[in-house]
C-alpha cells in the first residue's frame, strides 16, 4: 500500500505479450506429446512388415526419451507456476525439447523409411505432413517455433525425395515444399492475429489498472487522495482491531496557506504542496498510508506505532518543513505546518476525529506545533 506503486514504471508490453504466448504454448501443447507417441505407434505398425524391427524400436525408443523429457519439463513448469517475466526463462528449454522431438521425426523418418517400398515411403511422408499440419494449430502462438518444428519434421524427407530424382518422389517433395510455403504464410497471418489479440488484452488491462490507480492518486502531489486514504485506512484499522495492535494517526495542515496563494499566486501554493508530498515520500515507511485528504491537509496512518513514536515523527516532519525553502520561479518562501496526533485500537473515523481535534488545538495555540490527543 505504499506510494511506490503509484510511481511504478509502465510494464513492457512486448515482454508481457511474449510471456502470454509462452504460457499458451505450455497449456495447449501438452496433449501433442501423446499425439506424437500414438502416431509413432501407428506408423510402426504400418512399417513393421517391411522394415527391420530393431530400427523401428530404436527410433521409437529415442522418441519416447524426447517425449519423457518434454513431460518432465511440463511437470516442472506446472510445479513452478511462473508468472510475468519469470515465464520467459522457460522458453529456451521448451524450444530445445520441441526441436529434439521434431528432429526425431524428421531425421528418424530417413532411418525408418523402407528403401524398396515407394508406397511405404509415401506413407511416411503422409505422416510427416500430418504432424506438420498439427504443429500449425498447436504452436501457432509462436511463429518461430511453428516454422522450426515444421522444418525439422518435413525438410529432411523432402530433401531425400528431391535427391532421388524420380518423378513421383520429386512430385511429392514439391508438394511438401508448397505445403511448407503455405505454412509460412498461414502462420504469419495466424500469428499476427494472436499477437494483436494478446496485445489488445494487455493494453486493456493496463488501461484499467491505470484508471483505477488515477482514481486513488492526487495528481498534484503524487500521494494518495482522500478516497484511497479511507479505503486503505479502513483495512489498516480493521487489522488493528482484529489483532489488538495500536494504530497511530497524524493530521497535518499547512499554516496560512491562503496567504501563500494571495502573496505568491496559486502556482506557488501548488509548489508548496508538491514539496510536502516529496517530504512525506522520503520520511515515511512503506507500510504507512499517507495522503493529501484536503486542500492543504495531509493524513498519515502509522501501523504498529505508539502515540509517542507518532508524536516524534510529527515533530521531525514539522522541523523539516519549517526549514524547507520552496522555490518558485525567481522567488522562494518558507512554510510551516500544524500537527494533530492520536493513536489507539479503533476505527478510522474515530482516529480522524481525534486527530482533527488535536490539530485544531495546534492551530489555536499558535500554529507550527505538534499536539497529541489527550
Helices and strands as residue ranges (DSSP letters): G 3-7, H 13-28, H 30-47, H 53-80, G 84-90, H 91-112, H 118-138, H 143-164, H 167-214, H 226-243, E 247-254, H 257-264, H 266-283, E 289-292, E 297-303, H 307-322, E 325-328, E 331-334, E 337-344, H 348-364, E 370-372
